[in-house]
Amino acid sequence: MEIIGVIVAGIIIGLLGKFVAPGNRDNIPLWLTVVCGVGGVLIGYYLAAALGVDATKGIDWIRWIISIIVAAVLVVVAASVTGKSRAR
């Protein structure tokens, strides 16, 4: 059941990361956005643990914010690597 939770969180975090990423990042496909989101969730979780963010009984806002920032960075990297541009 955890894998489904990570995928669902990855979709949400990936879309949020795409939203907060600077510039026009609509040129990457949805599946790549989801991959960036899942990566953001996983890397953000471990990065928050490395920074000493403790798990709480409620929502771990700091952990989610870190995940969104990591996903935004991954979206920027993915958009740069894929090299698609809308300008013609």
QUITABEL-V834145 format. One record per backbone hydrogen bond with DSSP energy under -0.5 kcal/mol. CO is the residue of the C=O (numbers start at 1). NH is the residue of the N-H. If there is no record, write none. Layout:
((CO,NH) (CO,NH))
This chain:
((1,5) (2,6) (3,7) (4,8) (5,9) (6,10) (7,11) (8,12) (9,13) (10,14) (11,15) (12,16) (13,17) (14,18) (15,19) (16,20) (17,21) (23,25) (25,28) (29,33) (30,34) (31,35) (32,36) (33,37) (34,38) (35,39) (36,40) (37,41) (38,42) (39,43) (40,44) (41,45) (42,46) (43,47) (44,48) (45,49) (46,50) (47,51) (48,53) (49,52) (52,54) (59,61) (60,64) (61,65) (62,66) (63,67) (64,68) (65,69) (66,70) (67,71) (68,72) (69,73) (70,74) (71,75) (72,76) (73,77) (74,78) (75,79) (76,80) (77,81) (78,82) (79,83))
